[in-house]
Amino acid sequence: MGVFIRPATAYDVDAVVDVGRRTWPQTYAPIAGEDYVRMGLAKWWTVAATRPLVVAGKATVAELDGEVVGVAVVGPLKGDLVLFRLYVVPEHQGTGIGRMLLEDVLQVARERGHRIIRLSYLDGNVNAERFYRAFGFTESHREPTGDGIPDSIWVVRDLWADAPDGEEPQS
Ligand SMILES: CC(C)(COP(=O)(O)OP(=O)(O)OC[C@H]1O[C@@H](n2cnc3c(N)ncnc32)[C@H](O)[C@@H]1OP(=O)(O)O)[C@@H](O)C(=O)NCCC(=O)NCCS
């Protein structure tokens, strides 16, 4: 079976939390430390913190052979659409699932009339930096994170820069 990209439902909440729990240690322990990983998992990757995002329709999952192996979460921030989470479990990274999730997010954002999308990654997350650069994101600014954690690098992408022919932003 292939990879299936679909909106998350309430039944996926535990699986979405599990994606974070499986992905955060590998991603952030080397660049931000074990305490940051513990803080992030306790603050953001809980059922209580994740369920509202899912039921609000902000989460998209990648399913492989019936298992949720990746998640994307979007939401508004200061008037812009922001991709708050994009994670693929370590054993399936580099197989095209992140691309499928991101392309779905970009397409849905266009359909909803957004012009740009923003996101941030921690300075030193070179995988994320290369991945987003390859998708046309460019740096807009840095934000100090504090507590000895690397800065957040904010990047932005024009959703219509390479939109399929015939599609235009809604005014
Ligand atoms: C970053 C992440 C979402 C990318 O998803 P992925 O499924 O591993 O990436 P894909 O296999 O879809 O790769 C898509 C493209 O990006 C490129 N790419 C992916 N990771 C890359 C890397 N580390 N360096 C260079 N290019 C990379 C691939 O070559 C591919 O290009 P292609 O389609 O032209 O071959 C995923 O690796 C991940 O979850 N990483 C850990 C968590 C993280 O850092 N998330 C982002 C937080 S802001």
The ligand as an ORCA input file, in Angstrom:
! r2SCAN-3c Opt
* xyz 0 1
  C      12.166     17.571      7.650
  C      11.202     16.438      7.307
  C       9.766     16.875      7.616
  C      11.321     16.130      5.813
  O      10.462     15.060      5.507
  P      11.043     13.777      4.748
  O       9.910     12.848      4.529
  O      12.196     13.250      5.511
  O      11.567     14.413      3.379
  P      11.263     13.867      1.909
  O      11.747     12.456      1.815
  O       9.854     14.115      1.561
  O      12.199     14.777      1.050
  C      11.651     15.769      0.219
  C      12.751     16.454     -0.514
  O      13.558     17.162      0.405
  C      14.896     16.682      0.305
  N      15.420     16.531      1.633
  C      14.818     15.964      2.698
  N      15.622     15.995      3.758
  C      16.757     16.584      3.323
  C      18.004     16.866      3.917
  N      18.257     16.586      5.183
  N      18.954     17.456      3.183
  C      18.730     17.748      1.901
  N      17.586     17.496      1.271
  C      16.615     16.917      1.968
  C      14.819     15.340     -0.339
  O      15.995     15.068     -1.074
  C      13.637     15.464     -1.230
  O      13.960     16.017     -2.472
  P      13.509     15.226     -3.801
  O      12.059     14.954     -3.650
  O      13.843     16.192     -4.872
  O      14.334     13.989     -3.779
  C      11.519     15.131      8.088
  O      12.807     14.669      7.714
  C      11.454     15.290      9.581
  O      10.398     15.079     10.177
  N      12.598     15.640     10.215
  C      12.688     15.747     11.640
  C      11.753     16.768     12.204
  C      11.968     18.158     11.682
  O      13.059     18.684     11.668
  N      10.837     18.743     11.263
  C      10.808     20.114     10.861
  C      10.622     20.924     12.070
  S      10.467     22.608     11.679
*
